[in-house]
Amino acid sequence: MAKTAAHNIAVEITGEGERKEMPFSMIHAYCIMDTGNMGMVILGDQMLGPRHLEFIIPGPQAHWAKIAFEKYFMATRTPGLGPILRPNRVTRPGSNRWPDGRSG
């Protein structure tokens, strides 16, 4: 899906080639369900239709992964903590400003 989107963006910019389409059913399925103190990781090779590969992995690891993602997500949106955790921050050495002029 990402390759298809990248190809279509390149076609829009350069004007060369044809746009590609990918049916929704061909998207890979990745899901982490949190069910109280336990959880399930669900992996599949297709979102819809008959699957050739499918895993459902129950256990507390999925619950821990969900908690870790929540902590990361919330910290990157909290003023003051976000700049420490955001990997895409581009600044000059010694500068505490974002490329668009924001500070923090």
NORKA-V435731 format. One record per residue. N is the residue number from 1. RES is the residue in one small letter. D_FIRST is the distance of its C-alpha to the first C-alpha in whole Angstrom. Layout:
BEGIN
n:N res:RES d_first:D_FIRST
n:N res:RES d_first:D_FIRST
END
This chain:
BEGIN
n:1 res:m d_first:0
n:2 res:a d_first:4
n:3 res:k d_first:5
n:4 res:t d_first:5
n:5 res:a d_first:6
n:6 res:a d_first:9
n:7 res:h d_first:10
n:8 res:n d_first:11
n:9 res:i d_first:12
n:10 res:a d_first:14
n:11 res:v d_first:15
n:12 res:e d_first:17
n:13 res:i d_first:19
n:14 res:t d_first:20
n:15 res:g d_first:20
n:16 res:e d_first:20
n:17 res:g d_first:18
n:18 res:e d_first:16
n:19 res:r d_first:13
n:20 res:k d_first:10
n:21 res:e d_first:9
n:22 res:m d_first:7
n:23 res:p d_first:9
n:24 res:f d_first:9
n:25 res:s d_first:11
n:26 res:m d_first:8
n:27 res:i d_first:7
n:28 res:h d_first:9
n:29 res:a d_first:12
n:30 res:y d_first:13
n:31 res:c d_first:16
n:32 res:i d_first:20
n:33 res:m d_first:22
n:34 res:d d_first:26
n:35 res:t d_first:29
n:36 res:g d_first:32
n:37 res:n d_first:33
n:38 res:m d_first:30
n:39 res:g d_first:27
n:40 res:m d_first:24
n:41 res:v d_first:21
n:42 res:i d_first:19
n:43 res:l d_first:16
n:44 res:g d_first:15
n:45 res:d d_first:12
n:46 res:q d_first:12
n:47 res:m d_first:12
n:48 res:l d_first:15
n:49 res:g d_first:17
n:50 res:p d_first:19
n:51 res:r d_first:17
n:52 res:h d_first:18
n:53 res:l d_first:18
n:54 res:e d_first:19
n:55 res:f d_first:21
n:56 res:i d_first:22
n:57 res:i d_first:24
n:58 res:p d_first:27
n:59 res:g d_first:29
n:60 res:p d_first:30
n:61 res:q d_first:27
n:62 res:a d_first:25
n:63 res:h d_first:27
n:64 res:w d_first:28
n:65 res:a d_first:24
n:66 res:k d_first:24
n:67 res:i d_first:27
n:68 res:a d_first:26
n:69 res:f d_first:23
n:70 res:e d_first:25
n:71 res:k d_first:27
n:72 res:y d_first:25
n:73 res:f d_first:23
n:74 res:m d_first:27
n:75 res:a d_first:28
n:76 res:t d_first:26
n:77 res:r d_first:27
n:78 res:t d_first:30
n:79 res:p d_first:33
n:80 res:g d_first:34
n:81 res:l d_first:32
n:82 res:g d_first:29
n:83 res:p d_first:30
n:84 res:i d_first:30
n:85 res:l d_first:27
n:86 res:r d_first:25
n:87 res:p d_first:23
n:88 res:n d_first:22
n:89 res:r d_first:26
n:90 res:v d_first:27
n:91 res:t d_first:31
n:92 res:r d_first:34
n:93 res:p d_first:37
n:94 res:g d_first:39
n:95 res:s d_first:37
n:96 res:n d_first:36
n:97 res:r d_first:34
n:98 res:w d_first:30
n:99 res:p d_first:30
n:100 res:d d_first:30
n:101 res:g d_first:34
n:102 res:r d_first:33
n:103 res:s d_first:35
n:104 res:g d_first:34
END
